[in-house]
Amino acid sequence: MADEKEWFRSVVPDGDLPPQRDIDTTVPHIARIYNYWLGGKDYFAVDKEAAEQVMRSYSAILPGVRANRAFLGRAVRHLAAEAGIRQFLDIGTGIPSANNTHEVAQATAPDSRVVYVDNDPIVLAHARALLTSVTGTTAYLDADVRDPATILAGAAATLDFGRPIAVMLIAIMHCVPDENDPYGIVRTLLDAVPPGSYLVLSQPAKDMIPEKSAQAEAALTEAMRQKVQYRTHAEVSRFFDGLKLVEPGVVHLPEWRPDEPVDPDGPVTGMWGGMGRKA
């Protein structure tokens, strides 16, 4: 990957491509599982098995991941077009798909700066696609959401922490159970950004379809060999403590500033999401 490393050095300010890590094809990874659910091709047999196991126990999973992707697009458009945000810290990026954060933001505001963060070697291998930015600045960090200090230090090479930043935690915090202090992680990230910054967060719901959600949570925990924790509306809302919620608040994802009227008979996505502004 020597030529790819040189390419990254040309686009990532003051930084190198993180060292290539071995890919463990025996353990599923959430980025590759989501890639399977979204119809991608970048997964292994173990990821497909885990994804289908969850699908069998939770029919809302496919509508949920699609609604989640659409929510990301609407949220970024709102931030870039209406809130004037020009900096984005997208943690738990996942494998590139349509309408990535930098594509949506830079379509409205070409000078937008975006830092992507993920800890899957497959995502790292795809970072060339994530960094194809011809107008603004886009960078990639190989880091874990559980290590906010490393994320913040690395992001400072690209983002100006004296100006507002949108912290994006899209369908990632269910991978951080309560024993890993998810609320403390979010507080650390938000304490580092100035007033006028935003938090955008979505999370699988524990209380929309309780029995099925519990089955999906258990299936994903077993498959990934690490605890996965779905959360109630109140628990997801707690991530926004101290922030001013952007209307309509923490809601079922399709109801967050929809582009078209929401079909009341449409599928339940099993996802809560919202946006809050730091005063």
MIDOSE-1310 file (N, C-alpha, C; in nm, 2 decimals, decimal comma, always signed):
residues 279
made	+0,08/-0,12/+0,00/+0,00/+0,00/+0,00/+0,09/+0,13/+0,00; +0,21/+0,12/-0,05/+0,30/+0,23/-0,04/+0,25/+0,35/-0,12; +0,19/+0,32/-0,24/+0,14/+0,43/-0,32/+0,02/+0,50/-0,25; -0,06/+0,42/-0,19/-0,18/+0,47/-0,12/-0,13/+0,56/+0,00
kewf	-0,03/+0,52/+0,07/+0,02/+0,59/+0,18/+0,07/+0,73/+0,13; +0,14/+0,74/+0,02/+0,19/+0,86/-0,03/+0,07/+0,95/-0,07; -0,04/+0,89/-0,12/-0,16/+0,97/-0,16/-0,22/+1,03/-0,03; -0,23/+0,95/+0,08/-0,29/+1,01/+0,20/-0,20/+1,12/+0,25
rsvv	-0,07/+1,11/+0,25/+0,01/+1,22/+0,30/-0,01/+1,35/+0,22; -0,06/+1,34/+0,10/-0,08/+1,46/+0,02/-0,21/+1,53/+0,06; -0,30/+1,46/+0,13/-0,43/+1,52/+0,16/-0,46/+1,54/+0,31; -0,39/+1,46/+0,39/-0,41/+1,47/+0,54/-0,31/+1,57/+0,60
pdgd	-0,35/+1,68/+0,65/-0,26/+1,78/+0,70/-0,17/+1,73/+0,81; -0,04/+1,74/+0,80/+0,05/+1,71/+0,91/+0,03/+1,57/+0,97; -0,01/+1,48/+0,88/-0,03/+1,34/+0,94/+0,00/+1,23/+0,83; +0,01/+1,11/+0,88/+0,04/+1,00/+0,79/-0,08/+0,91/+0,80
lppq	-0,09/+0,82/+0,70/-0,19/+0,71/+0,71/-0,16/+0,62/+0,83; -0,26/+0,59/+0,91/-0,23/+0,50/+1,02/-0,18/+0,37/+0,98; -0,09/+0,30/+1,06/-0,04/+0,18/+1,02/-0,15/+0,08/+0,98; -0,13/+0,00/+0,88/-0,22/-0,10/+0,84/-0,23/-0,21/+0,95
rdid	-0,35/-0,25/+0,99/-0,37/-0,35/+1,09/-0,42/-0,47/+1,03; -0,39/-0,59/+1,08/-0,44/-0,71/+1,03/-0,60/-0,72/+1,05; -0,67/-0,78/+0,96/-0,81/-0,79/+0,97/-0,85/-0,93/+1,02; -0,92/-0,93/+1,13/-0,96/-1,05/+1,20/-1,09/-1,10/+1,13
ttvp	-1,08/-1,19/+1,04/-1,20/-1,24/+0,97/-1,29/-1,34/+1,05; -1,25/-1,36/+1,18/-1,33/-1,45/+1,26/-1,42/-1,38/+1,35; -1,41/-1,25/+1,36/-1,49/-1,17/+1,45/-1,57/-1,06/+1,37; -1,70/-1,06/+1,38/-1,78/-0,96/+1,31/-1,74/-0,82/+1,36
hiar	-1,76/-0,72/+1,27/-1,74/-0,58/+1,31/-1,86/-0,50/+1,26; -1,90/-0,41/+1,35/-2,03/-0,34/+1,32/-2,03/-0,26/+1,19; -1,91/-0,21/+1,15/-1,91/-0,14/+1,02/-1,94/-0,23/+0,90; -1,88/-0,35/+0,91/-1,90/-0,45/+0,80/-2,05/-0,51/+0,80
iyny	-2,10/-0,52/+0,93/-2,24/-0,57/+0,94/-2,33/-0,47/+0,88; -2,31/-0,34/+0,91/-2,39/-0,23/+0,85/-2,38/-0,23/+0,70; -2,26/-0,26/+0,65/-2,23/-0,26/+0,51/-2,32/-0,36/+0,44; -2,33/-0,48/+0,50/-2,42/-0,59/+0,45/-2,56/-0,54/+0,45
wlgg	-2,61/-0,48/+0,56/-2,75/-0,44/+0,57/-2,78/-0,33/+0,46; -2,68/-0,25/+0,43/-2,70/-0,14/+0,33/-2,68/-0,19/+0,19; -2,66/-0,32/+0,17/-2,64/-0,37/+0,03/-2,50/-0,36/-0,02; -2,40/-0,34/+0,06/-2,27/-0,33/+0,02/-2,20/-0,46/-0,01
kdyf	-2,07/-0,46/-0,04/-2,00/-0,58/-0,07/-1,88/-0,60/+0,02; -1,86/-0,52/+0,11/-1,73/-0,52/+0,19/-1,76/-0,58/+0,33; -1,77/-0,71/+0,33/-1,79/-0,79/+0,46/-1,74/-0,93/+0,44; -1,73/-1,00/+0,55/-1,68/-1,14/+0,54/-1,80/-1,23/+0,58
avdk	-1,78/-1,36/+0,57/-1,88/-1,46/+0,60/-1,93/-1,44/+0,74; -1,84/-1,41/+0,83/-1,88/-1,40/+0,97/-1,97/-1,27/+0,99; -1,95/-1,17/+0,91/-2,03/-1,05/+0,92/-2,17/-1,08/+0,86; -2,17/-1,14/+0,75/-2,30/-1,18/+0,69/-2,38/-1,27/+0,79
eaae	-2,32/-1,36/+0,85/-2,39/-1,45/+0,94/-2,45/-1,37/+1,06; -2,37/-1,28/+1,11/-2,42/-1,20/+1,22/-2,53/-1,11/+1,18; -2,52/-1,05/+1,06/-2,62/-0,96/+1,01/-2,75/-1,03/+0,99; -2,74/-1,15/+0,94/-2,87/-1,23/+0,91/-2,93/-1,28/+1,04
qvmr	-2,84/-1,31/+1,14/-2,90/-1,35/+1,26/-2,98/-1,25/+1,33; -2,93/-1,12/+1,32/-3,01/-1,01/+1,37/-3,14/-0,99/+1,29; -3,13/-1,00/+1,16/-3,24/-0,98/+1,07/-3,35/-1,08/+1,10; -3,31/-1,20/+1,14/-3,41/-1,30/+1,17/-3,49/-1,27/+1,30
sysa	-3,42/-1,20/+1,39/-3,49/-1,17/+1,52/-3,55/-1,04/+1,52; -3,52/-0,95/+1,42/-3,56/-0,81/+1,43/-3,59/-0,76/+1,29; -3,72/-0,76/+1,25/-3,75/-0,72/+1,11/-3,73/-0,58/+1,08; -3,72/-0,49/+1,19/-3,70/-0,35/+1,17/-3,56/-0,31/+1,13
ilpg	-3,47/-0,40/+1,13/-3,33/-0,37/+1,12/-3,30/-0,30/+0,98; -3,36/-0,35/+0,87/-3,33/-0,29/+0,74/-3,39/-0,16/+0,73; -3,52/-0,14/+0,76/-3,57/+0,00/+0,76/-3,50/+0,09/+0,85; -3,45/+0,04/+0,96/-3,37/+0,12/+1,05/-3,24/+0,17/+1,00
vran	-3,16/+0,08/+0,94/-3,03/+0,13/+0,89/-3,05/+0,23/+0,77; -3,16/+0,21/+0,69/-3,18/+0,30/+0,58/-3,23/+0,43/+0,63; -3,32/+0,43/+0,73/-3,37/+0,55/+0,79/-3,25/+0,63/+0,86; -3,16/+0,55/+0,92/-3,04/+0,61/+0,98/-2,96/+0,69/+0,88
rafl	-2,94/+0,63/+0,76/-2,86/+0,69/+0,66/-2,92/+0,82/+0,61; -3,06/+0,81/+0,59/-3,13/+0,93/+0,55/-3,13/+1,04/+0,65; -3,13/+1,00/+0,78/-3,13/+1,10/+0,89/-2,99/+1,17/+0,89; -2,88/+1,10/+0,87/-2,75/+1,16/+0,86/-2,75/+1,27/+0,75
grav	-2,81/+1,24/+0,63/-2,81/+1,33/+0,52/-2,89/+1,46/+0,56; -3,01/+1,44/+0,62/-3,09/+1,55/+0,65/-3,02/+1,64/+0,76; -2,96/+1,57/+0,86/-2,90/+1,64/+0,97/-2,78/+1,73/+0,91; -2,70/+1,67/+0,83/-2,58/+1,74/+0,78/-2,62/+1,86/+0,69
rhla	-2,73/+1,83/+0,61/-2,78/+1,94/+0,52/-2,83/+2,06/+0,61; -2,90/+2,03/+0,72/-2,95/+2,13/+0,80/-2,83/+2,21/+0,87; -2,73/+2,14/+0,91/-2,62/+2,20/+0,98/-2,54/+2,29/+0,88; -2,52/+2,24/+0,76/-2,44/+2,32/+0,66/-2,52/+2,44/+0,60
aeag	-2,65/+2,41/+0,57/-2,73/+2,51/+0,50/-2,80/+2,61/+0,59; -2,84/+2,56/+0,71/-2,92/+2,65/+0,80/-2,85/+2,70/+0,92; -2,76/+2,61/+0,97/-2,69/+2,64/+1,10/-2,55/+2,70/+1,08; -2,51/+2,70/+0,95/-2,38/+2,76/+0,92/-2,26/+2,69/+0,97
irqf	-2,27/+2,56/+1,00/-2,16/+2,47/+1,05/-2,07/+2,44/+0,93; -1,94/+2,45/+0,95/-1,84/+2,42/+0,85/-1,74/+2,32/+0,89; -1,76/+2,26/+1,01/-1,67/+2,16/+1,06/-1,75/+2,04/+1,12; -1,71/+1,92/+1,08/-1,78/+1,80/+1,12/-1,68/+1,69/+1,17
ldig	-1,71/+1,64/+1,29/-1,63/+1,53/+1,35/-1,72/+1,40/+1,35; -1,71/+1,32/+1,25/-1,80/+1,20/+1,23/-1,73/+1,08/+1,29; -1,78/+1,03/+1,40/-1,72/+0,92/+1,48/-1,80/+0,79/+1,46; -1,73/+0,69/+1,42/-1,80/+0,56/+1,38/-1,85/+0,57/+1,24
tgip	-1,76/+0,62/+1,15/-1,79/+0,65/+1,01/-1,86/+0,53/+0,94; -1,80/+0,41/+0,95/-1,85/+0,30/+0,87/-1,78/+0,30/+0,73; -1,81/+0,20/+0,66/-1,76/+0,18/+0,52/-1,83/+0,28/+0,43; -1,76/+0,35/+0,34/-1,82/+0,45/+0,25/-1,95/+0,40/+0,18
sann	-2,05/+0,48/+0,18/-2,18/+0,46/+0,12/-2,22/+0,58/+0,04; -2,34/+0,59/+0,00/-2,39/+0,71/-0,07/-2,41/+0,82/+0,04; -2,39/+0,94/-0,01/-2,42/+1,06/+0,08/-2,34/+1,06/+0,21; -2,21/+1,04/+0,19/-2,12/+1,05/+0,31/-2,13/+1,20/+0,36
thev	-2,08/+1,22/+0,49/-2,09/+1,35/+0,55/-2,02/+1,46/+0,47; -1,90/+1,43/+0,42/-1,83/+1,53/+0,35/-1,90/+1,57/+0,22; -1,96/+1,47/+0,15/-2,03/+1,49/+0,02/-2,15/+1,58/+0,05; -2,23/+1,55/+0,15/-2,35/+1,63/+0,18/-2,31/+1,77/+0,22
aqat	-2,22/+1,78/+0,31/-2,18/+1,91/+0,36/-2,12/+2,00/+0,26; -2,02/+1,94/+0,18/-1,95/+2,02/+0,08/-2,04/+2,05/-0,04; -2,15/+1,98/-0,06/-2,24/+2,02/-0,17/-2,31/+2,15/-0,14; -2,33/+2,18/-0,01/-2,38/+2,31/+0,03/-2,28/+2,41/+0,06
apds	-2,17/+2,37/+0,13/-2,07/+2,46/+0,18/-1,93/+2,40/+0,14; -1,88/+2,43/+0,02/-1,76/+2,37/-0,03/-1,64/+2,37/+0,06; -1,64/+2,47/+0,15/-1,52/+2,49/+0,24/-1,53/+2,40/+0,37; -1,63/+2,32/+0,37/-1,65/+2,24/+0,50/-1,53/+2,15/+0,52
rvvy	-1,50/+2,13/+0,65/-1,39/+2,04/+0,69/-1,45/+1,93/+0,77; -1,41/+1,80/+0,73/-1,47/+1,68/+0,79/-1,35/+1,59/+0,83; -1,37/+1,54/+0,96/-1,28/+1,43/+1,01/-1,36/+1,31/+1,04; -1,33/+1,20/+0,97/-1,39/+1,07/+1,00/-1,31/+0,99/+1,09
vdnd	-1,38/+0,91/+1,18/-1,31/+0,83/+1,28/-1,38/+0,69/+1,27; -1,29/+0,59/+1,27/-1,34/+0,45/+1,28/-1,22/+0,36/+1,32; -1,25/+0,24/+1,36/-1,14/+0,15/+1,41/-1,14/+0,02/+1,34; -1,20/+0,01/+1,22/-1,21/-0,11/+1,14/-1,11/-0,10/+1,03
pivl	-1,02/-0,20/+1,01/-0,92/-0,20/+0,91/-0,98/-0,19/+0,77; -1,10/-0,24/+0,75/-1,16/-0,24/+0,62/-1,20/-0,09/+0,59; -1,25/-0,02/+0,69/-1,28/+0,12/+0,67/-1,15/+0,20/+0,64; -1,04/+0,17/+0,71/-0,91/+0,23/+0,68/-0,87/+0,21/+0,54
ahar	-0,89/+0,08/+0,49/-0,86/+0,05/+0,35/-0,94/+0,13/+0,25; -1,06/+0,17/+0,29/-1,15/+0,25/+0,21/-1,14/+0,40/+0,23; -1,04/+0,44/+0,31/-1,04/+0,58/+0,34/-1,00/+0,67/+0,22; -0,94/+0,61/+0,12/-0,91/+0,69/+0,00/-1,04/+0,74/-0,06
allt	-1,15/+0,66/-0,06/-1,28/+0,70/-0,11/-1,33/+0,81/-0,02; -1,32/+0,79/+0,11/-1,37/+0,89/+0,21/-1,30/+1,03/+0,19; -1,17/+1,02/+0,15/-1,09/+1,14/+0,14/-1,09/+1,21/+0,01; -1,18/+1,16/-0,08/-1,18/+1,22/-0,22/-1,26/+1,35/-0,21
svtg	-1,19/+1,45/-0,17/-1,26/+1,58/-0,14/-1,19/+1,69/-0,23; -1,26/+1,75/-0,32/-1,20/+1,84/-0,41/-1,22/+1,99/-0,37; -1,30/+2,01/-0,27/-1,33/+2,15/-0,24/-1,29/+2,18/-0,10; -1,33/+2,11/+0,00/-1,30/+2,13/+0,14/-1,18/+2,05/+0,18
ttay	-1,18/+2,02/+0,31/-1,07/+1,93/+0,37/-1,13/+1,82/+0,44; -1,08/+1,70/+0,41/-1,14/+1,58/+0,47/-1,02/+1,49/+0,52; -1,03/+1,44/+0,64/-0,93/+1,35/+0,69/-0,99/+1,23/+0,76; -0,90/+1,13/+0,80/-0,95/+1,01/+0,86/-0,86/+0,97/+0,97
ldad	-0,92/+0,94/+1,09/-0,85/+0,89/+1,20/-0,88/+0,74/+1,23; -0,78/+0,66/+1,26/-0,80/+0,53/+1,30/-0,80/+0,52/+1,45; -0,93/+0,53/+1,51/-0,94/+0,54/+1,65/-1,07/+0,49/+1,70; -1,09/+0,46/+1,83/-1,21/+0,40/+1,88/-1,29/+0,51/+1,96
vrdp	-1,42/+0,50/+1,95/-1,50/+0,60/+2,02/-1,48/+0,60/+2,17; -1,43/+0,49/+2,22/-1,40/+0,48/+2,37/-1,28/+0,56/+2,41; -1,21/+0,61/+2,31/-1,09/+0,69/+2,34/-1,10/+0,83/+2,29; -1,19/+0,91/+2,35/-1,21/+1,05/+2,30/-1,09/+1,14/+2,30
atil	-1,00/+1,11/+2,40/-0,88/+1,20/+2,40/-0,79/+1,18/+2,28; -0,78/+1,06/+2,23/-0,70/+1,04/+2,10/-0,78/+1,10/+1,99; -0,91/+1,08/+1,98/-0,99/+1,14/+1,87/-0,97/+1,29/+1,87; -0,98/+1,36/+1,98/-0,98/+1,50/+1,99/-0,84/+1,55/+1,95
agaa	-0,73/+1,48/+2,00/-0,60/+1,52/+1,96/-0,57/+1,51/+1,81; -0,62/+1,40/+1,75/-0,60/+1,38/+1,61/-0,68/+1,47/+1,53; -0,81/+1,50/+1,57/-0,89/+1,59/+1,49/-0,84/+1,73/+1,49; -0,76/+1,77/+1,59/-0,71/+1,91/+1,60/-0,62/+1,94/+1,49
atld	-0,57/+1,84/+1,41/-0,48/+1,86/+1,30/-0,56/+1,92/+1,18; -0,69/+1,90/+1,18/-0,77/+1,94/+1,07/-0,88/+2,04/+1,11; -0,94/+2,02/+1,23/-1,04/+2,11/+1,27/-0,99/+2,22/+1,36; -1,06/+2,33/+1,36/-1,03/+2,45/+1,45/-1,12/+2,44/+1,57
fgrp	-1,07/+2,40/+1,68/-1,16/+2,39/+1,80/-1,19/+2,52/+1,86; -1,16/+2,63/+1,80/-1,20/+2,76/+1,84/-1,33/+2,80/+1,77; -1,37/+2,72/+1,67/-1,49/+2,75/+1,60/-1,59/+2,63/+1,61; -1,72/+2,65/+1,59/-1,82/+2,54/+1,61/-1,79/+2,42/+1,53
iavm	-1,82/+2,31/+1,59/-1,80/+2,18/+1,53/-1,93/+2,09/+1,55; -1,97/+2,02/+1,45/-2,08/+1,92/+1,47/-2,01/+1,79/+1,50; -2,05/+1,73/+1,62/-2,00/+1,60/+1,66/-2,11/+1,50/+1,62; -2,07/+1,41/+1,53/-2,17/+1,31/+1,47/-2,14/+1,18/+1,54
liai	-2,25/+1,13/+1,60/-2,24/+0,99/+1,66/-2,36/+0,91/+1,61; -2,35/+0,87/+1,49/-2,46/+0,81/+1,42/-2,45/+0,66/+1,43; -2,55/+0,60/+1,51/-2,56/+0,46/+1,53/-2,42/+0,40/+1,57; -2,37/+0,45/+1,67/-2,24/+0,40/+1,72/-2,25/+0,38/+1,87
mhcv	-2,33/+0,45/+1,95/-2,32/+0,45/+2,09/-2,38/+0,32/+2,15; -2,46/+0,24/+2,07/-2,51/+0,11/+2,12/-2,39/+0,02/+2,13; -2,28/+0,05/+2,07/-2,16/-0,03/+2,09/-2,08/+0,00/+2,21; -2,13/+0,10/+2,29/-2,06/+0,15/+2,41/-2,16/+0,12/+2,53
pden	-2,15/+0,01/+2,59/-2,25/-0,02/+2,70/-2,22/+0,07/+2,82; -2,31/+0,08/+2,92/-2,30/+0,17/+3,03/-2,17/+0,15/+3,11; -2,12/+0,03/+3,12/-2,00/+0,01/+3,20/-1,88/+0,08/+3,13; -1,89/+0,12/+3,01/-1,78/+0,20/+2,94/-1,81/+0,35/+2,94
dpyg	-1,90/+0,39/+3,02/-1,93/+0,53/+3,05/-1,96/+0,61/+2,92; -2,07/+0,57/+2,84/-2,10/+0,64/+2,72/-2,13/+0,79/+2,74; -2,20/+0,82/+2,85/-2,24/+0,96/+2,87/-2,11/+1,04/+2,90; -2,02/+0,98/+2,97/-1,89/+1,05/+3,00/-1,81/+1,08/+2,87
ivrt	-1,81/+0,98/+2,77/-1,75/+1,00/+2,65/-1,81/+1,11/+2,57; -1,94/+1,12/+2,57/-2,00/+1,23/+2,49/-1,98/+1,36/+2,56; -1,97/+1,37/+2,70/-1,94/+1,49/+2,77/-1,80/+1,54/+2,73; -1,71/+1,44/+2,73/-1,57/+1,48/+2,70/-1,56/+1,54/+2,56
llda	-1,63/+1,48/+2,46/-1,63/+1,54/+2,33/-1,69/+1,68/+2,32; -1,80/+1,69/+2,39/-1,87/+1,82/+2,39/-1,80/+1,93/+2,47; -1,73/+1,89/+2,58/-1,65/+1,99/+2,65/-1,54/+2,05/+2,57; -1,50/+1,97/+2,47/-1,38/+2,02/+2,39/-1,42/+2,11/+2,28
vppg	-1,55/+2,12/+2,25/-1,59/+2,21/+2,13/-1,66/+2,33/+2,19; -1,65/+2,44/+2,11/-1,70/+2,57/+2,17/-1,85/+2,59/+2,16; -1,91/+2,69/+2,22/-2,05/+2,72/+2,21/-2,08/+2,74/+2,06; -2,21/+2,70/+2,03/-2,25/+2,70/+1,89/-2,22/+2,57/+1,81
sylv	-2,16/+2,48/+1,88/-2,14/+2,34/+1,83/-2,26/+2,26/+1,85; -2,26/+2,15/+1,78/-2,38/+2,06/+1,78/-2,34/+1,91/+1,80; -2,44/+1,84/+1,86/-2,43/+1,70/+1,87/-2,54/+1,64/+1,79; -2,51/+1,54/+1,70/-2,61/+1,47/+1,62/-2,59/+1,32/+1,66
lsqp	-2,69/+1,26/+1,71/-2,68/+1,12/+1,76/-2,80/+1,04/+1,72; -2,78/+0,92/+1,68/-2,89/+0,82/+1,67/-2,85/+0,69/+1,74; -2,95/+0,61/+1,77/-2,92/+0,49/+1,86/-3,04/+0,40/+1,84; -3,01/+0,27/+1,83/-3,12/+0,17/+1,83/-3,21/+0,18/+1,95
akdm	-3,34/+0,17/+1,94/-3,43/+0,18/+2,04/-3,46/+0,05/+2,12; -3,47/+0,07/+2,25/-3,50/-0,05/+2,33/-3,65/-0,06/+2,35; -3,72/+0,05/+2,34/-3,86/+0,06/+2,38/-3,96/+0,08/+2,27; -3,92/+0,07/+2,14/-4,02/+0,08/+2,03/-4,09/-0,05/+2,01
ipek	-4,00/-0,16/+2,00/-4,05/-0,29/+1,98/-3,98/-0,38/+2,09; -4,01/-0,37/+2,21/-3,93/-0,42/+2,32/-3,88/-0,56/+2,31; -3,97/-0,65/+2,28/-3,94/-0,80/+2,28/-3,84/-0,82/+2,16; -3,87/-0,77/+2,04/-3,78/-0,79/+1,93/-3,65/-0,72/+1,95
saqa	-3,65/-0,60/+2,01/-3,53/-0,52/+2,03/-3,44/-0,60/+2,12; -3,49/-0,66/+2,22/-3,41/-0,74/+2,32/-3,35/-0,86/+2,24; -3,42/-0,92/+2,15/-3,37/-1,03/+2,08/-3,25/-0,99/+1,99; -3,27/-0,87/+1,92/-3,17/-0,82/+1,83/-3,04/-0,78/+1,91
eaal	-3,06/-0,72/+2,03/-2,95/-0,68/+2,11/-2,87/-0,80/+2,15; -2,94/-0,91/+2,19/-2,87/-1,03/+2,23/-2,80/-1,09/+2,12; -2,86/-1,09/+2,00/-2,80/-1,16/+1,88/-2,67/-1,08/+1,84; -2,68/-0,95/+1,85/-2,56/-0,87/+1,81/-2,45/-0,88/+1,91
team	-2,49/-0,89/+2,04/-2,39/-0,90/+2,15/-2,32/-1,04/+2,13; -2,39/-1,14/+2,10/-2,33/-1,27/+2,08/-2,24/-1,28/+1,96; -2,29/-1,22/+1,85/-2,21/-1,23/+1,73/-2,08/-1,15/+1,73; -2,09/-1,03/+1,79/-1,98/-0,94/+1,80/-1,88/-0,97/+1,91
rqkv	-1,92/-1,06/+2,00/-1,84/-1,10/+2,12/-1,81/-0,98/+2,21; -1,90/-0,88/+2,21/-1,89/-0,77/+2,30/-2,03/-0,72/+2,32; -2,05/-0,66/+2,44/-2,19/-0,62/+2,48/-2,24/-0,50/+2,39; -2,36/-0,52/+2,34/-2,43/-0,41/+2,26/-2,55/-0,37/+2,35
qyrt	-2,58/-0,24/+2,36/-2,68/-0,19/+2,45/-2,78/-0,10/+2,37; -2,90/-0,15/+2,35/-3,00/-0,06/+2,29/-3,05/+0,03/+2,41; -3,12/+0,14/+2,38/-3,16/+0,23/+2,48/-3,30/+0,29/+2,46; -3,36/+0,33/+2,57/-3,49/+0,38/+2,57/-3,48/+0,53/+2,52
haev	-3,60/+0,59/+2,50/-3,61/+0,73/+2,46/-3,54/+0,82/+2,56; -3,57/+0,79/+2,69/-3,52/+0,87/+2,80/-3,37/+0,85/+2,81; -3,32/+0,73/+2,78/-3,17/+0,71/+2,79/-3,10/+0,78/+2,67; -3,16/+0,78/+2,55/-3,10/+0,85/+2,44/-3,11/+1,00/+2,46
srff	-3,22/+1,05/+2,52/-3,23/+1,19/+2,54/-3,13/+1,24/+2,64; -3,08/+1,15/+2,73/-2,98/+1,19/+2,83/-2,85/+1,24/+2,76; -2,82/+1,18/+2,64/-2,70/+1,22/+2,57/-2,70/+1,38/+2,54; -2,82/+1,43/+2,54/-2,83/+1,57/+2,50/-2,85/+1,66/+2,62
dglk	-2,82/+1,61/+2,74/-2,83/+1,69/+2,86/-2,74/+1,82/+2,85; -2,80/+1,93/+2,88/-2,72/+2,06/+2,88/-2,72/+2,12/+2,74; -2,78/+2,06/+2,64/-2,79/+2,12/+2,50/-2,93/+2,16/+2,48; -2,94/+2,26/+2,38/-3,07/+2,30/+2,34/-3,11/+2,21/+2,22
lvep	-3,22/+2,13/+2,24/-3,26/+2,04/+2,13/-3,31/+2,12/+2,01; -3,27/+2,07/+1,89/-3,33/+2,13/+1,77/-3,46/+2,06/+1,74; -3,56/+2,13/+1,71/-3,69/+2,07/+1,69/-3,68/+1,97/+1,57; -3,75/+1,86/+1,59/-3,86/+1,82/+1,68/-3,80/+1,74/+1,80
gvvh	-3,68/+1,75/+1,84/-3,63/+1,68/+1,95/-3,58/+1,54/+1,92; -3,58/+1,46/+2,02/-3,54/+1,32/+2,00/-3,66/+1,24/+1,96; -3,66/+1,19/+1,84/-3,78/+1,13/+1,78/-3,74/+1,00/+1,70; -3,85/+0,93/+1,66/-3,83/+0,82/+1,57/-3,77/+0,88/+1,44
lpew	-3,66/+0,82/+1,39/-3,58/+0,88/+1,29/-3,66/+0,94/+1,17; -3,75/+0,87/+1,11/-3,82/+0,93/+0,99/-3,89/+1,06/+1,03; -3,92/+1,09/+1,16/-3,99/+1,21/+1,20/-3,90/+1,33/+1,22; -3,77/+1,31/+1,20/-3,68/+1,42/+1,22/-3,67/+1,50/+1,09
rpde	-3,74/+1,61/+1,09/-3,73/+1,71/+0,97/-3,74/+1,63/+0,84; -3,84/+1,55/+0,82/-3,85/+1,47/+0,69/-3,86/+1,56/+0,57; -3,81/+1,51/+0,46/-3,82/+1,58/+0,33/-3,96/+1,57/+0,27; -4,03/+1,46/+0,31/-4,17/+1,44/+0,27/-4,25/+1,40/+0,39
pvdp	-4,38/+1,41/+0,38/-4,47/+1,37/+0,49/-4,44/+1,22/+0,53; -4,44/+1,20/+0,66/-4,41/+1,06/+0,70/-4,54/+0,98/+0,69; -4,53/+0,86/+0,64/-4,64/+0,77/+0,62/-4,67/+0,71/+0,76; -4,78/+0,73/+0,82/-4,81/+0,68/+0,95/-4,82/+0,53/+0,96
dgpv	-4,84/+0,47/+0,84/-4,84/+0,32/+0,83/-4,71/+0,27/+0,78; -4,61/+0,35/+0,78/-4,47/+0,31/+0,73/-4,41/+0,22/+0,84; -4,30/+0,16/+0,80/-4,23/+0,06/+0,89/-4,17/+0,13/+1,02; -4,17/+0,06/+1,13/-4,11/+0,11/+1,25/-3,96/+0,09/+1,23
tgmw	-3,88/+0,19/+1,25/-3,73/+0,17/+1,22/-3,66/+0,12/+1,34; -3,72/+0,14/+1,46/-3,65/+0,10/+1,58/-3,53/+0,18/+1,62; -3,53/+0,31/+1,58/-3,42/+0,40/+1,60/-3,47/+0,54/+1,65; -3,40/+0,59/+1,76/-3,42/+0,72/+1,81/-3,31/+0,81/+1,75
ggmg	-3,33/+0,94/+1,73/-3,23/+1,03/+1,69/-3,27/+1,17/+1,72; -3,16/+1,26/+1,72/-3,19/+1,40/+1,75/-3,06/+1,48/+1,73; -3,08/+1,61/+1,75/-2,97/+1,71/+1,73/-2,98/+1,81/+1,85; -2,87/+1,85/+1,91/-2,87/+1,95/+2,01/-2,76/+2,05/+1,99
rka	-2,78/+2,17/+2,03/-2,68/+2,28/+2,02/-2,62/+2,32/+2,15; -2,49/+2,33/+2,16/-2,43/+2,38/+2,28/-2,44/+2,53/+2,29; -2,49/+2,58/+2,40/-2,51/+2,72/+2,42/-2,38/+2,79/+2,45
